[in-house]
């Protein structure tokens, strides 16, 4: 039974429709069936108790059948016409029945409900339809009320009939108000749940792009986000001979393997509470001490670099044929901020970034190449190789070291 009801109320609903639009179609179908069945159920009792009310019996039979056309119009995707057809034929039905049953039956109160229903079966963007249907129902209610004030019912029946008709009308009104209210309540909370789920998705996506503190600032203000950090540590990791490797593997395989490596690096960076800045081709950039200052940024980056080398040496990327890394690290002042309005990124600028990149490019495979600034900060807690002097473009002669391991 539930499956049948679901099929009926979903007549006309397609995958192309949004859930928001689909709910109005379902409600129109449901009302056409529920109101039609209720009205149709009154006809047999009238036939036996009041056979003289032939026009009322005809109305209770004809309009439910007529409302099946609303489902057909939805099936044909004539959604607006289906709603208008049901709304105005329902008004005509109530008006005819009210004039026959008289004021004592209170049947014309259904016109007030008709005015209310307009706000349920039309989306807010169709305010012209809502206004037209609602005002039409209110105008008819006033007109019928005025007309019946000085005129009796067309039907000749004992007072008990009209008293019973009034009770039936009030019960039906209460049931329909309950159905509409419950439907609106369930729909509203379903929409709120969907909205909350989408909000969580967007939050997760935003945190995948930006550091948490930067994401909060970006949502709170449209101002440019730019910060200067007096001291931060930057790491560049680059896959050795990646160009030749890229020529020997199919694109899908290459991207898949590169994703494996960088996903492993993401985990290492997160474990040390550092910030992944970006990937540039086969190069991976991370930083410590930004956007939130911390005293152990240089040590954390050093440990991160050692863990990256350990992950590569472990052989878990064996499909990459003896994968080797070059890692460069430097510590110093940087400028950090968010650039762009679409596809924005959190990035770093300054001489310290360039120097860290030079450490990587002037380094050696399977080694971590660091500047003297890094050495001076970490020499008591880490082991280093012999000092070396290199010529760096734009920097001249520099004293550098290879970071070997953390001291036990």
N, C-alpha and C positions, 0 to 999 in steps of 0.2 A: 504493500500500500504506500509506504514511504517513497519507494522508488518511482511509483506511478505519479505521485504528487510532485516529486522533484522534476520529472520529465515534463509535466504540465506547466509548472511555474517557470521552467527554463525555456519554454517555446520562444524562439526568436533570439535567444542569447547565443552569441558566437564568440569564438576565441579572440576575434579582433576587438571586441568591446572591452572597455575597462571595467573593473569590478564596480566602480562608482556608477557607471551608466547601466550596467546589468541589473543592479538592484531595483531601479525604477521600472524596468520591464517586468521583473519577477513580481513586484508588488501589484502592477496593473493586472497581470494574469491572475494572481491570487485573489484579488478583489472581485474580478469578473466572475470567477468560479464560486467563491464563498457567498457573495451577495446573490448571485443567480440561484444557487442551490437553496438558500434560505427562502427566497421569494417563491421558488417553485414548490417548496414544501408546504406553503400556505394554501395553494390552489385546491388540493383534495379536500381539506377541511371546509373550505368555502362552498364547494360543490354540494356537500351533504348538509351543511348547517344553514347556508344562505344562497340557495340556487338563484335567487333573483338578482344577485350581484354579478351578472354575467360579464359585464365590462371589467370589473375588478378581477375576476377569474382569468379573463383573457389577458389582462395586463400582467398578472403574476405568472402567466405561462409564456407569453410572447417575448417579454424583455429578457428573461434568462437565456432564451435561445438566441436572441439578438446579440447578447454580450459575448457569445462565442466568437462573433466576428472580430472582437478586440484581439483575441488570441490569434486569429488568422492574419490580421493586419500586422501583428508583431512577427509572426512567422514570415511574412513577406518583407519584413524589415521596415515597415511604415510606422515607425515607433511613435512619432508625434501624433499622427492621425489616429493611432490606436488609443492613445490617452484621451485625445479630444473626443473621439467617438464614445468611449465609455463614460466620460464625465458628463457630456450633454445628454446622452440617452438616459443616464441615471437620473438626471434632473427632470427630464420629461416624465419618466416613470413615477417619480415621487410626486410630481405635480398632479398627474392624472389620478393617482391613488388617493392623494389628499383631498382633491375635490369630490371624489366619490365617497370617501369614508368620513369626511367632515373634520371640523376642528377638534372634536372630542377625542379622536383617535390619536392626535399628536403626530400623525404620519409626516407632516410637513417639517418636523424637526430634522428629518434626514437631509433636508436641504442645507442645514447648518453644518452637518457632517460632511456633505459634499464640498462645501466651501473650505473645510479644513483639509480634506483629502488632497485638494489641489497642491498643497504644500508638501505632500509626501510623494506624489507620483511624478512630479516634474523636477528636474535638476535646477539649482539656483540660477544657472545661466539662461533659463527659459522663463524669466520673470514675467514676460508679456503673457504667456499662457497661464501662469499661476494667477496673475491679476485678473485676466479675462474670465477664467472659470470660477474663481472665488467670488468675484463681484456679481457674476451672473447668478450663482447659487443664492447669494444674499438678497439680490433683487427679487428673485422668484419667491424666496421665503417671505419677504415683506409683502409682496403682492398677494400670495396665497393667504397669509395671515389676515390681511385687510379684507380680502374677498370673503373669507369664511367667518369673519366676525359677525356679519349680519345675515349669513345664509346657512341653512342647515345642510346636512349631507345629502347627496343624491340617493344613496342607498336607504331603503326603508328597512329598519331592523330594530329589535328591542334594545333598551339601554345596556343590557348585559354584553351585547356584541361590541359596542363601542368601548366599554370599560375593558373588555378583554383585548381589543385591538390596541388600546393605549398601553396595556401591560406588555403586550408582544412588542410594540414599538420601542418601549423603554429598555426592555431586555436586549433587543437586537442592537440598539444604540450602544448600550454598555459593552456588549460583546465586541462590536466593531471598534469602539474606542480602545478597548483592551488589546485587540489584535494589532491595531495601528501603533499604539504606544510601545507594546512589546517588540514589534518589528523594528521600530525606530531605535529602541534601546539596544537591541542586539546588533543592529547594523552599525550604530554609532560606536559601540565598544569594539566591534570587529574592525572598523576603520581605524580606531585609536590603536589597536594592537598591531595592525599592519603598518601604521605610521611609526609606532615605536620600533618595530622590527627594521623598517627602512632607515630610521634614524641611527640605530645601532650599526647597520651596515655602512652608512656614510661616515659615522664616527670612526669605525675600524679602518675604512679606506683612507680617511684623512690622517690617521695615526701611522698608516703605512708609508705616507708621503712625508709627514712633518714630525718633528719631535713633539711630545705631548704639551710642553709649556708653550711652544710656538703655535701649535694648533689652537690652544685656548686664547692666546692673544689675537690670532687671526679672526676667530669667531667673535671676539669682543669688540674689535675695532677694525675699520678699513684703513687705518693709518699704515704707512710704510714701516715694515719691520726691519730694522737694521741695528745691530749691536756691535760694540767693540769689546773684544776680550783681550785683556792685557797679556794673558798667557793661556795657550791651548796647545795640544799636541796632535799632530796630523800624521796619519799613516797612509801610504800608497802601496798596494800590492798588485803586481803585474805578472801575468802568466808568460813564462819564457817561451820564445819561438811560437807564439800563438798564430802568427800570420801563416807560417808554413803548415801548421796543424789545420787551420781553417780551409786550406786548399785541398786537403786530403780526406775530409769528411763531408758527408751530405749535410745541407743546412739544418735539417731537423735534428740530426744526431749532434751536431755541433752545439746548437742552442740548448738541447737537453743536457748535455754534459756540462756546459758552462753554467746552466741553472743549478745543477747539483753542487758545483764548487761554490758558487756565490750563496746558495742557501745554507751551506755549511758555515761559510764566513758570517752570514747573518746571525746564526745561532751563537757563534763565538763572540761577536760584538755585543749581542744582547746579554750574554752571560757576564760580561765585564762591565755592563751598564754604560756602554759607549754609544756614540751616535754614528750610524751609517749615513754618509753624506750622499754618495751616488756611485754608480758604476759608469765607466767610460770605456766602451768596447770590452776589452779583457782586463781592464784596470779597476781596482776596487779601492774606494776612498772611505776612511773612517776617521773620527776625531774624538778627543776627550777634552773635558773642560768647557765645552759649549753644548747647548745654550746655557746650561746650568753650571756655574763654576764648581770645581772640586779640587782638592789639594793633591790627590793622587793620580791626576790625569796622565802624567808621563809614564808612571809605573804601570797603570792599567793598559795603556796602549802597547807598551813593551811586552807585557804578558799576552796581550791579544795577538801580537805579531808572532810570538813563539808558538802559541796554540795553532795559528794558521799554518805555520811550517810543519808542526807535528801532525796536523790533519792530512796534509799533502804527503808527508813521508810515510804515513800509516798504510798507504796503498789502497784506500777506499775509492780512489778515483783511478783504478788500474786501467780503465778503458781509455784514459788519456795518455797512455804510453809514457811513463816516467815524467809525469807532470812536475815542473819546477817553478818556483816563485822567486821573484825579486821583490824585496820589501824595503821601503825607505821611510824613515821617521825623522821629524824635526819638531821642536817645541819653540813657541814664540807668540807674539801678538797676531791676532787675525780680526777681520771684519766679517760678520755673519749676518745673513738676512734672507728674506723671501723675495724672489723675483718672479714676475709674471702674474697675470690674472687668471689665465687658464693653463692647465698643466704646469702649475707653479712648482718650484723646488726650493728647498732650503740649501743654501750654498755658502762657501767660504771664499774669501779673497785676501790677498796680501802677500808680502814677500815670504812669509812663513810657509804658505801653501806651495809657492813655487820652489822653495828650498826642499821641502819634503819630496816633491816630485823629482827634483834633481838627485836626491839621495837614492831614489828607486832606480832612475835611469843610469846612474853611475855606479850602481851596486853590482853584486854578483849573484848568480843563480843559487838558490837554496840558502841565501844569507839575508840578514837584516842589517841594512846600512843606516847608520845614524850620525847626526851632527855632533859637534863637540858640546853643544848646549844640552843635548840629551845625555851624553856621557857624564857630564859634570853632575847632573841631577841623579843619575842612577848608579854611579860607579861603586857605591857602598853596598848595593843590593843586587847587582847583576855582574856577570862576568863579560868582559869585552876582549876583543883581539887587539893586536898592536895598533898604535896610532898610525894613520896614513895621511898623506897630503895629496889632494887632487885639485885639478883646475876645473872650475865650474863656470860655465858660460853665464856672464852677467854678475858673477860673484867673485871671480878670481880664485886665488889659492884658499883651500879650506882644509881644516883638520877634521878627519872623520874616523869612525870606528865601526867594526862589525860587532853587533850584539850577539853574544853566544848563548847565555843561559841565565836563569835566576839563581842567585846564591842559595845554597841549602840552609 
